[in-house]
Amino acid sequence: MYTHEQLCRLWLAFSDSLTYKGKEPLLAQYGSAAEAFSSFSPSLLELVGSKAYEELFMLRNRGLDALEELLASSGIQVLFSDDSSFPALLREIIDPPDLLFYRGTMDNPREKAIAIIGSRRETRYGREQAKRIAFDLTKHGISIISGLAYGIDFAAHQGALEAGGRTVAVLGSGLDNIYPKDHIPLAEKIVHNGGAVISELPPASQPLAYHFPFRNRIVSGLSQGVLLVEAREKSGTLITVGHALAQGRDVFALPGPVDAPGSIVPHRFLREGARLVTCGQDILEDMGWDAKEEQLAMPMANPLPDLTNLQRKIYDALCGESQSFENLLTITGLSASELNTQLVILEMQGVTDTLPGRQYRLHQAKP
């Protein structure tokens, strides 16, 4: 299945302590992974350090066949950086991974993708907005990249899945050690729905703190743009934004309540030139992508009438899914009386439907 050189590259990748920078002098001296494998000796200690040397020594003694068997038995696939299906955007960054371990589907090297990142301690506002924007983008064929973490990451993956689209989760641990464990069902659903769960770390790698900042360069590297939804000072998401800027990616930010801790960082980036986003359409337009509306499961009965600015806020909030009256208050920022009045008008115009429990949705034509 793998060439000898690829197996030797896997040998290097299975060393958890051999960093990207550690591989550079090794390959510079030997010219290839295969040559490093065949010429392995204590002289490598000076190049890679004692811990990585011990790992490589043990892996070499186990044999290359053992690595191939381990991957086959666990259902993990490998995508090398010189494979035709390796993501083209990721190959172009300053420090691309030599290979990716993955479960799922990785067969479109030039897919359109947006990373959605943010706080693990998200608010309801941030969670709902991340989910809504992910849903809208996915409906237009955009893949959603995130990190499978609690909070905004989870909401972004969930929004893409509910839209029936593709999302990719980039781990800061190995594929046999998914973190957080609560999100193993989410990872399985991502794979089942045509997405992928990926990592450059060996399958059994632990979710160590220093893995995540380095993982973040892949999150931004897989994407044409990065959307920041809620982040506090000293948040790890700042590292991802830093990678995005270094990689020449577009940076977007969602505004939030001015007195909320999670709004501090997005608002600062907005002041410094990040693009303001309130819906998926904003990103589609700024990226110059085809913003043609996708048909929902059921078409509207009547052509959409001209809407006021207030009514447009409500319409945009309902584009992805039905919403409760309370959610619409949060999303639109309208007062209860304003929202109630506009909902009545929209229903009379045939734009919205009222459902039990004060739920609202865009009007659906009867079959």
C-alpha positions as CSV (number, residue, x, y, z in Angstrom):
1,M,0.0,0.0,0.0
2,Y,2.8,2.4,0.9
3,T,6.1,2.9,-0.8
4,H,9.3,2.4,1.3
5,E,9.9,6.1,1.4
6,Q,6.3,6.7,2.6
7,L,6.7,4.1,5.4
8,C,9.8,5.9,6.5
9,R,8.0,9.2,6.5
10,L,5.4,7.5,8.7
11,W,8.2,6.3,11.0
12,L,9.2,10.0,11.5
13,A,5.5,11.0,11.9
14,F,4.9,8.4,14.6
15,S,7.5,10.1,16.8
16,D,5.4,12.4,19.0
17,S,8.4,14.4,20.1
18,L,9.9,15.0,16.6
19,T,8.6,18.5,15.7
20,Y,8.3,20.1,12.3
21,K,11.5,22.0,13.0
22,G,13.2,18.9,14.3
23,K,12.6,17.1,11.0
24,E,14.2,19.9,8.9
25,P,17.9,19.3,9.9
26,L,17.3,15.5,9.8
27,L,16.1,15.5,6.2
28,A,18.7,18.2,5.2
29,Q,21.4,15.9,6.4
30,Y,20.1,12.6,4.9
31,G,18.1,13.8,2.0
32,S,15.1,11.5,2.6
33,A,13.3,9.7,5.3
34,A,14.4,6.3,3.8
35,E,18.0,7.3,4.1
36,A,17.6,8.5,7.6
37,F,16.0,5.2,8.5
38,S,18.7,3.1,6.9
39,S,21.5,5.3,8.4
40,F,20.0,5.5,11.9
41,S,22.7,5.8,14.5
42,P,23.5,7.6,17.8
43,S,24.7,10.5,15.8
44,L,21.1,11.5,15.3
45,L,20.9,12.4,19.0
46,E,22.4,15.8,18.3
47,L,19.9,16.5,15.5
48,V,16.6,15.4,17.1
49,G,17.2,15.3,20.9
50,S,17.1,12.4,23.3
51,K,13.4,11.9,23.6
52,A,12.7,11.9,19.8
53,Y,15.8,9.6,19.3
54,E,14.4,7.1,21.8
55,E,11.0,7.1,20.1
56,L,12.5,6.6,16.7
57,F,14.8,3.9,18.0
58,M,11.8,1.9,19.4
59,L,9.7,2.5,16.3
60,R,12.5,1.3,14.1
61,N,12.9,-1.9,16.1
62,R,9.2,-2.6,15.8
63,G,9.6,-2.4,12.0
64,L,7.8,-0.5,9.3
65,D,5.3,-3.3,8.7
66,A,4.0,-2.8,12.2
67,L,3.1,0.8,11.4
68,E,1.2,-0.2,8.3
69,E,-0.7,-2.9,10.2
70,L,-1.6,-0.4,13.0
71,L,-3.1,2.0,10.5
72,A,-5.0,-0.7,8.6
73,S,-6.5,-2.2,11.8
74,S,-7.7,1.2,13.1
75,G,-9.2,2.4,9.8
76,I,-6.9,5.5,9.7
77,Q,-5.8,6.7,6.3
78,V,-2.8,8.8,5.5
79,L,-2.5,11.7,3.0
80,F,1.0,12.7,2.1
81,S,1.9,16.3,1.2
82,D,2.9,15.3,-2.4
83,D,-0.4,13.4,-3.0
84,S,-2.6,15.0,-5.6
85,S,-5.6,15.1,-3.2
86,F,-3.6,16.9,-0.4
87,P,-5.2,20.3,0.2
88,A,-3.6,22.8,-2.1
89,L,-4.0,25.7,0.4
90,L,-2.3,23.8,3.2
91,R,0.6,22.8,1.0
92,E,1.3,26.5,0.4
93,I,1.8,27.6,4.1
94,I,5.2,28.3,5.6
95,D,5.3,25.1,7.7
96,P,3.0,22.5,6.1
97,P,2.6,19.1,7.6
98,D,4.4,16.3,5.8
99,L,1.3,14.2,6.1
100,L,-2.1,14.0,7.6
101,F,-3.7,11.1,9.4
102,Y,-7.5,11.1,8.8
103,R,-10.8,9.3,8.9
104,G,-13.4,10.3,6.4
105,T,-13.1,11.9,3.0
106,M,-10.2,14.1,1.7
107,D,-10.6,14.2,-2.1
108,N,-11.0,17.8,-3.1
109,P,-7.7,19.7,-2.9
110,R,-9.3,23.0,-3.9
111,E,-12.5,23.1,-1.9
112,K,-13.8,26.4,-0.7
113,A,-13.6,26.5,3.0
114,I,-14.0,28.9,5.9
115,A,-12.7,28.3,9.4
116,I,-15.0,29.3,12.3
117,I,-13.2,29.6,15.6
118,G,-14.0,31.1,19.0
119,S,-14.3,30.8,22.7
120,R,-14.8,27.5,24.6
121,R,-16.8,29.5,27.1
122,E,-19.3,30.8,24.6
123,T,-22.5,32.7,25.2
124,R,-25.8,31.6,23.7
125,Y,-25.5,34.5,21.3
126,G,-22.1,33.3,20.0
127,R,-23.2,29.7,19.8
128,E,-26.3,30.5,17.8
129,Q,-24.6,32.9,15.5
130,A,-21.7,30.5,14.7
131,K,-24.2,27.7,14.0
132,R,-26.4,29.9,11.8
133,I,-23.5,31.2,9.8
134,A,-22.0,27.7,9.3
135,F,-25.4,26.5,8.2
136,D,-25.8,29.3,5.7
137,L,-22.3,28.9,4.2
138,T,-22.7,25.1,4.0
139,K,-25.9,25.6,2.0
140,H,-23.8,27.4,-0.6
141,G,-21.3,24.6,-0.8
142,I,-18.7,26.0,1.5
143,S,-16.9,23.6,3.8
144,I,-16.5,24.5,7.5
145,I,-13.2,24.0,9.3
146,S,-12.9,24.0,13.1
147,G,-11.2,22.2,16.0
148,L,-13.9,20.0,17.6
149,A,-13.5,21.9,20.9
150,Y,-16.3,22.9,23.2
151,G,-18.2,26.1,22.5
152,I,-17.9,27.9,19.1
153,D,-16.1,24.9,17.4
154,F,-18.9,22.6,18.3
155,A,-21.6,25.0,17.1
156,A,-19.8,25.5,13.8
157,H,-19.6,21.8,13.1
158,Q,-23.2,21.3,14.2
159,G,-24.4,24.0,11.9
160,A,-22.7,22.5,8.9
161,L,-24.0,19.0,9.7
162,E,-27.6,20.3,10.1
163,A,-27.3,21.9,6.7
164,G,-26.3,18.5,5.2
165,G,-22.9,19.7,4.2
166,R,-19.2,19.1,4.8
167,T,-17.1,20.0,7.8
168,V,-13.6,19.1,8.8
169,A,-12.3,18.8,12.4
170,V,-8.6,19.3,13.1
171,L,-7.4,17.7,16.3
172,G,-4.7,18.6,18.7
173,S,-4.4,14.9,19.6
174,G,-4.3,11.6,17.7
175,L,-7.3,10.1,16.0
176,D,-7.4,7.2,18.5
177,N,-7.5,9.7,21.3
178,I,-10.1,12.2,20.3
179,Y,-10.4,15.2,22.7
180,P,-12.8,16.1,24.3
181,K,-14.2,12.6,24.6
182,D,-17.7,14.0,24.8
183,H,-17.3,14.9,21.1
184,I,-16.5,11.4,19.9
185,P,-20.1,11.1,18.6
186,L,-19.7,14.4,16.8
187,A,-16.5,13.2,15.2
188,E,-18.3,10.0,14.0
189,K,-21.1,12.0,12.6
190,I,-18.7,14.3,10.7
191,V,-17.1,11.3,9.1
192,H,-20.4,9.6,8.3
193,N,-21.7,12.8,6.6
194,G,-18.8,13.1,4.2
195,G,-16.5,15.2,6.2
196,A,-13.2,14.3,7.8
197,V,-11.4,14.3,11.2
198,I,-7.7,14.9,10.8
199,S,-4.5,15.3,12.7
200,E,-0.8,15.4,11.9
201,L,-0.1,13.7,15.2
202,P,0.3,10.0,15.6
203,P,-2.9,8.1,16.4
204,A,-2.2,7.5,20.1
205,S,-1.0,11.0,20.7
206,Q,-2.4,12.7,23.9
207,P,-4.1,16.1,23.8
208,L,-1.2,17.9,25.3
209,A,-1.4,21.7,25.8
210,Y,1.4,22.5,23.3
211,H,-0.2,20.5,20.5
212,F,-3.1,22.9,20.1
213,P,-1.3,26.2,19.2
214,F,0.6,24.3,16.5
215,R,-2.6,22.5,15.4
216,N,-4.2,25.9,14.8
217,R,-1.9,26.6,11.7
218,I,-3.7,23.7,10.0
219,V,-7.2,25.1,10.9
220,S,-6.4,28.4,9.1
221,G,-4.2,26.7,6.5
222,L,-7.1,24.6,5.2
223,S,-9.3,27.7,4.8
224,Q,-9.5,30.8,2.5
225,G,-10.8,32.8,5.4
226,V,-11.2,32.7,9.2
227,L,-14.3,33.9,11.1
228,L,-13.8,34.8,14.8
229,V,-16.9,34.4,17.0
230,E,-16.3,35.5,20.6
231,A,-12.9,35.4,22.2
232,R,-11.5,36.6,25.4
233,E,-8.0,38.1,26.0
234,K,-5.3,35.4,26.0
235,S,-7.6,33.1,24.1
236,G,-6.0,30.4,22.0
237,T,-8.0,31.6,19.0
238,L,-5.6,34.6,18.8
239,I,-3.0,32.1,17.7
240,T,-5.2,30.9,14.9
241,V,-5.8,34.5,13.8
242,G,-2.1,35.1,13.9
243,H,-1.5,32.1,11.7
244,A,-4.3,33.3,9.3
245,L,-2.7,36.7,8.9
246,A,0.8,35.2,8.3
247,Q,-0.8,32.8,5.7
248,G,-2.5,35.7,3.9
249,R,-6.0,34.5,4.8
250,D,-9.0,36.8,5.1
251,V,-10.0,37.5,8.7
252,F,-13.6,38.1,9.6
253,A,-15.2,38.9,13.0
254,L,-18.7,38.8,14.4
255,P,-19.6,41.9,16.5
256,G,-21.2,41.2,19.9
257,P,-22.5,43.1,22.9
258,V,-20.1,45.9,23.8
259,D,-20.0,45.0,27.5
260,A,-19.5,41.2,26.9
261,P,-16.0,39.7,27.7
262,G,-16.2,37.6,24.6
263,S,-16.6,40.7,22.4
264,I,-13.3,42.3,23.3
265,V,-11.1,40.5,20.9
266,P,-13.5,40.4,17.9
267,H,-14.1,44.2,18.3
268,R,-10.4,44.9,18.5
269,F,-9.8,43.0,15.2
270,L,-12.7,44.9,13.6
271,R,-11.1,48.2,14.6
272,E,-7.8,46.9,13.1
273,G,-9.3,46.0,9.8
274,A,-11.0,42.6,10.1
275,R,-14.2,42.3,8.0
276,L,-17.4,42.6,9.8
277,V,-19.8,39.7,9.5
278,T,-23.4,39.4,10.5
279,C,-24.4,36.5,8.3
280,G,-23.0,34.0,5.8
281,Q,-24.0,36.2,2.9
282,D,-21.4,38.8,4.1
283,I,-18.6,36.2,3.7
284,L,-19.8,35.0,0.4
285,E,-19.9,38.6,-1.0
286,D,-16.5,39.5,0.5
287,M,-14.8,36.4,-0.9
288,G,-16.4,36.9,-4.3
289,W,-18.0,33.5,-4.2
290,D,-21.3,32.6,-5.9
291,A,-23.9,33.9,-3.5
292,K,-26.9,32.5,-5.4
293,E,-29.5,31.4,-2.9
294,E,-29.8,27.6,-2.6
295,Q,-33.4,26.2,-2.6
296,L,-34.6,25.1,0.8
297,A,-36.4,21.9,1.2
298,M,-39.7,23.6,0.4
299,P,-39.9,26.7,-1.7
300,M,-41.8,29.8,-0.6
301,A,-45.3,30.1,-1.8
302,N,-45.0,33.7,-3.0
303,P,-42.1,35.9,-4.4
304,L,-40.3,37.7,-1.6
305,P,-41.7,41.2,-1.2
306,D,-39.6,44.3,-0.5
307,L,-38.6,44.2,3.1
308,T,-37.7,47.0,5.5
309,N,-34.4,46.9,7.4
310,L,-36.1,45.5,10.5
311,Q,-37.9,42.8,8.5
312,R,-34.7,41.8,6.7
313,K,-33.1,41.1,10.1
314,I,-35.9,38.7,10.9
315,Y,-35.7,37.1,7.4
316,D,-32.0,36.6,7.7
317,A,-32.3,35.0,11.2
318,L,-34.8,32.5,9.8
319,C,-32.9,31.5,6.7
320,G,-31.1,28.6,8.3
321,E,-33.8,27.2,10.6
322,S,-36.9,28.0,12.7
323,Q,-36.3,30.2,15.7
324,S,-38.2,30.9,18.9
325,F,-39.4,34.4,19.8
326,E,-36.7,34.6,22.5
327,N,-34.0,33.6,20.0
328,L,-35.2,36.2,17.5
329,L,-35.0,38.9,20.2
330,T,-31.3,38.0,20.7
331,I,-30.4,37.6,17.1
332,T,-32.2,40.7,15.7
333,G,-31.7,43.1,18.7
334,L,-35.3,44.3,18.3
335,S,-37.6,45.0,21.3
336,A,-40.4,42.6,22.0
337,S,-43.0,45.0,20.7
338,E,-41.1,45.7,17.5
339,L,-40.4,42.0,16.9
340,N,-44.1,41.1,17.5
341,T,-45.3,43.8,15.1
342,Q,-43.0,42.8,12.3
343,L,-43.7,39.1,12.7
344,V,-47.4,39.8,12.3
345,I,-46.7,41.9,9.1
346,L,-44.4,39.2,7.7
347,E,-47.0,36.5,8.2
348,M,-49.6,38.6,6.5
349,Q,-47.3,39.0,3.6
350,G,-46.7,35.3,3.3
351,V,-43.1,35.5,4.3
352,T,-43.2,33.6,7.6
353,D,-45.2,30.9,9.4
354,T,-46.0,30.8,13.1
355,L,-45.5,27.4,14.7
356,P,-46.7,26.0,18.1
357,G,-44.7,27.3,21.1
358,R,-44.0,30.7,19.6
359,Q,-41.6,29.3,17.0
360,Y,-41.2,31.0,13.6
361,R,-39.9,29.9,10.2
362,L,-39.9,31.1,6.6
363,H,-43.2,30.2,4.8
364,Q,-43.2,26.9,3.1
365,A,-45.5,26.1,0.2
366,K,-47.9,23.2,0.7
367,P,-47.1,20.2,-1.6
